[in-house]
């Protein structure tokens, strides 16, 4: 039985499913360190990696990004009526 057996792959997938937030957090920390060490040279690529990890974890907003529209800002929907 090798390292990449179907049994081991199934176990890895199950663990990844249970720990999505931890994986996203670890990826975010790693990309921050890489960005710092490279002086921002690969920031665009690292941002995509962060976003993909956050999306996998079920979120839509990577940490450190601006808040989503409507979170604390004005409503840009064009509706001028008040409740």
C-alpha contacts under 8 A as a table, 3 or more apart, distances in Angstrom:
res1	aa1	res2	aa2	distance
1	X	5	X	6.30
2	X	5	X	5.36
3	X	8	X	6.75
4	X	8	X	6.18
4	X	9	X	6.27
5	X	8	X	5.32
5	X	9	X	6.24
6	X	9	X	5.01
6	X	10	X	6.05
7	X	10	X	5.18
7	X	11	X	6.31
8	X	11	X	5.02
8	X	12	X	6.17
9	X	12	X	5.05
9	X	13	X	6.18
10	X	13	X	5.14
10	X	14	X	6.20
11	X	14	X	5.11
11	X	15	X	6.20
12	X	15	X	5.14
12	X	16	X	6.10
13	X	16	X	5.04
13	X	17	X	6.16
14	X	17	X	5.15
14	X	18	X	6.37
15	X	18	X	5.15
15	X	19	X	6.19
16	X	19	X	5.15
16	X	20	X	5.87
16	X	23	X	7.46
17	X	20	X	5.69
19	X	22	X	5.33
19	X	23	X	6.22
20	X	23	X	5.15
20	X	24	X	6.21
20	X	56	X	6.97
20	X	57	X	4.66
20	X	58	X	7.94
21	X	24	X	5.11
21	X	25	X	6.09
21	X	54	X	7.86
21	X	57	X	5.40
22	X	25	X	5.05
22	X	26	X	6.08
23	X	26	X	5.11
23	X	27	X	6.11
23	X	53	X	7.38
23	X	57	X	7.75
24	X	27	X	5.12
24	X	28	X	6.09
24	X	50	X	7.37
24	X	53	X	4.92
24	X	54	X	5.47
24	X	56	X	7.69
24	X	57	X	6.24
25	X	28	X	5.06
25	X	29	X	6.23
26	X	29	X	5.12
26	X	30	X	6.11
27	X	30	X	5.06
27	X	31	X	6.06
27	X	49	X	7.82
27	X	50	X	6.55
27	X	53	X	6.84
28	X	31	X	5.25
28	X	32	X	6.15
28	X	50	X	5.61
28	X	53	X	7.93
29	X	32	X	5.13
29	X	33	X	6.38
30	X	33	X	5.21
30	X	34	X	6.21
31	X	34	X	4.95
31	X	35	X	5.92
31	X	46	X	5.82
31	X	47	X	7.93
31	X	49	X	7.81
31	X	50	X	7.17
32	X	35	X	5.08
32	X	36	X	6.16
33	X	36	X	5.08
33	X	37	X	6.09
34	X	37	X	5.09
34	X	38	X	6.04
35	X	38	X	5.28
35	X	39	X	5.96
35	X	40	X	4.93
35	X	41	X	7.14
35	X	42	X	6.62
35	X	43	X	6.00
35	X	46	X	7.24
36	X	39	X	5.17
36	X	40	X	6.31
37	X	40	X	7.84
38	X	41	X	5.55
38	X	42	X	7.13
40	X	43	X	4.94
42	X	45	X	5.50
42	X	46	X	6.19
43	X	46	X	5.05
43	X	47	X	5.98
44	X	47	X	5.22
44	X	48	X	6.54
45	X	48	X	5.20
45	X	49	X	6.48
46	X	49	X	4.99
46	X	50	X	6.22
47	X	50	X	5.04
47	X	51	X	6.13
48	X	51	X	5.05
48	X	52	X	6.10
49	X	52	X	5.12
49	X	53	X	6.21
50	X	53	X	5.20
50	X	54	X	6.13
50	X	62	X	6.45
51	X	54	X	5.07
51	X	55	X	6.00
51	X	60	X	7.55
51	X	61	X	7.20
51	X	62	X	5.67
52	X	55	X	5.03
52	X	56	X	6.13
53	X	56	X	5.04
53	X	57	X	6.25
54	X	57	X	4.99
54	X	58	X	6.43
54	X	59	X	5.29
54	X	60	X	6.42
54	X	61	X	6.90
54	X	62	X	5.96
55	X	58	X	5.13
55	X	59	X	5.13
55	X	60	X	5.54
55	X	61	X	7.88
56	X	59	X	7.37
59	X	62	X	7.65
61	X	65	X	6.80
61	X	67	X	7.74
61	X	68	X	7.50
62	X	65	X	5.85
67	X	71	X	6.32
67	X	72	X	7.61
68	X	71	X	5.65
69	X	72	X	7.58
69	X	73	X	6.53
69	X	74	X	7.88
69	X	75	X	7.54
69	X	76	X	7.92
70	X	73	X	5.26
70	X	74	X	6.19
70	X	75	X	5.62
70	X	76	X	7.74
75	X	78	X	7.40
75	X	79	X	7.80
76	X	79	X	7.70
